[in-house]
Amino acid sequence: MSLSETTRSVLRLVEERSGIPVHVEPDPNLPGTILAKVVMARENLLLHRVFYRPNSTTPPDYLICQQAGFILRFFAVPADRRFDFAASDAGTKAVEELVKVHPVAKMLPPQALPQLTTMLRDGLLSHLRSIPLGMRVDRWLAAEFPDLIPLQKQSILRQLEDSAVTLAPQHRQTAPKLIFDATESISAAFAAYWARRLNQPQAVLPFKSAGYLHSGEILLDIWENTPDDAANDRLIVDQWAEKLGIAGWQQWVPYSTPR
Amino acid sequence: MASLSFSIATSAFDPGLVPTEARNPGTPAFREAVNAFLQNEFKEFGGTATIRVDDRNISVVWDPEAKQLNPLVPIVQKLQQGKQAEGIQLLELLLSSRPDDPGVLYNLGVALSDVGRLERAEICLRRAVVMNPSDANIRVALGVALGRLDKDEEAGKVLQTAIAQDAKNPWAHRNLAAMLMKAAKPDEAISHYEAATQIQPGDQIAWLGLAEACRLTGRTKAAEDAYRSAIEIDPSSDLAEKARAGSNALAQTGFDNVKNSLPRQDAVQYCLDALQTISKMSATNVQKLALDLAMAGRSGLEVHNPNSRYRVKGLQGEFSGLAMVCFLYVVMQQIAPGADVGMDLSQEYQQAKQLFDRPKS
């Protein structure tokens, strides 16, 4: 794999700022629609691992740089203010209750319900964190590394397409309303942001039609009115959770520095 | 812009985006309102949006690269294929996003007029006239709708205006002529029918109208010519059948006038000739001759024109229009006594039969 000079620069930046080496590797088995992910160094893991889904037609540089951007943001705050994002017990319980009374529970064997609960919980919480912080990272990448913009645009357009698909009736039927509404409101915020930035006004239409654009705009207002400082990242996520009626489903766990 | 594709349940659609009276999923009003909303949203984006709204789902596919086709074209094709209900529904949908489009208003008005929804047709066509006052075709359609609503006086004025705008508009002439016929003014109708047939010689309706107007005003020869023209345009059409009926009625009328209740001796002679001819033919050949005569007569026979000449398979020589009708009458009496060939030649036939049956001296 040959990475662009820009990508090498970003990775060097990560290593300088975090003091930890970065290992990049392809992973064709990334679940679902995930194109890339990062596992940050912690405790006994002494390097940051960036995984990306290999694609023969598109170079992975933007995907790698975006994950690197998450690391940079994380290490941009003092060590004692670094927190991992995780599901809370209250969140798990709330999702369990929602799943239990949802019609889909009657269609599944009892032993499959915990798995469904975990999947729904993690899917929503991952969305809750990755979208607002990802938009921060993307804005920074576009400003600092404009040669990434074409790949960024390509990736964002693909994400917009994928998020519109999630509105389909079959997805709506298999998720409890609160979880579905929260997920789509977050996606609507993402669509509204990129619709303006990329001049793709049609991107919001699926969410407008399904009644999520207003809630998405509210989330976007919070995002835009919160200063772009990594120290505020937890605040944005918590405020979004509150607006979405899922406050307390998440928790911030002190980060365990690699030893 | 990037393409877009999504699908949502109708129950998931934000009802606040459509009018209050159209918020009940599963109703036609809801479907139309959702469609109109989405069409309107895509209007500014260009490209082509394919929107499908049914009782359960709303599906949208938008292609920014596809050329914007004139949506009227496939709708008008549907109307031409006789899919009036579907065409009208689509035009109503299109109208909701293009309320001032004279093309949509005109086509919708015409379609509504044709299916008898005349009040709505009148509204659409009046609006179309306002939006495009220079289009004579729109006035013609309005004139037709007004005529169907029995607003004859205004219909006539509207059609006159259309002709003033476009003197070579065949539809304006033809429909004004029809209005004049309706007003029992066939004399005045003739010039407009003539104009229509000159501008558009293939207009079967205009030829038939001209024939009727001529017949009613005693212009027998002109009427016969016009009937024949109407038949020749499409001999197997319903209009051709009407023309044949008119031609036969004309022939009968003229024949009655001439014979003045006495048998016409030329017809008697033709009938006698026919009896003598078929007496030498087998029954099968008589049947074939009947068919050939009937076929020859499908384009009309000029019974009043002694100079008219016809040939028919199975008979030698040429025959006048009256001779052909006499032959047909006689042959039909052999095959199916009492059969109607469009002219009553019973007296002439009886006289000829007596002459034929008289013992030869």
Contacts between the chains, C-beta under 8 A, distances in Angstrom:
chain1	res1	chain2	res2	distance
A	157	B	2	4.6
A	160	B	2	7.3
A	161	B	2	7.5
A	161	B	4	7.6
A	161	B	5	7.3
A	164	B	4	6.8
A	164	B	5	7.0
A	164	B	6	4.1
A	165	B	5	7.8
A	165	B	6	6.8
A	167	B	6	5.7
A	167	B	7	7.3
A	167	B	8	4.9
A	167	B	12	7.3
A	168	B	6	7.4
A	168	B	7	4.8
A	168	B	8	7.0
A	169	B	7	6.9
A	169	B	8	6.8
A	169	B	9	4.0
A	169	B	12	7.2
A	169	B	56	7.4
A	169	B	57	6.1
A	172	B	8	7.7
A	172	B	9	6.1
A	172	B	12	6.1
A	199	B	1	7.6
A	200	B	1	5.5
A	200	B	2	5.9
A	201	B	1	7.8
A	201	B	44	7.8
A	201	B	45	7.0
A	202	B	1	6.0
A	202	B	2	7.7
A	202	B	4	5.0
A	202	B	41	7.9
A	202	B	42	7.4
A	202	B	45	5.4
A	202	B	62	6.3
A	202	B	64	7.9
A	203	B	2	7.6
A	203	B	4	7.2
A	205	B	4	6.9
A	205	B	6	7.9
A	205	B	38	7.7
A	205	B	41	5.6
A	205	B	42	7.9
A	205	B	60	7.7
A	206	B	4	7.3
A	206	B	6	4.0
A	206	B	8	7.1
A	206	B	60	7.6
A	208	B	14	7.2
A	208	B	17	7.4
A	208	B	41	7.8
A	209	B	6	7.8
A	209	B	8	6.1
A	209	B	13	5.9
A	209	B	14	6.4
A	209	B	17	7.0
A	209	B	37	7.9
A	209	B	38	7.2
A	209	B	58	7.0
A	209	B	60	7.9
A	210	B	8	4.9
A	210	B	12	5.1
A	210	B	13	6.8
A	210	B	14	6.5
A	211	B	12	7.3
A	211	B	13	7.5
A	211	B	14	3.4
A	211	B	16	7.4
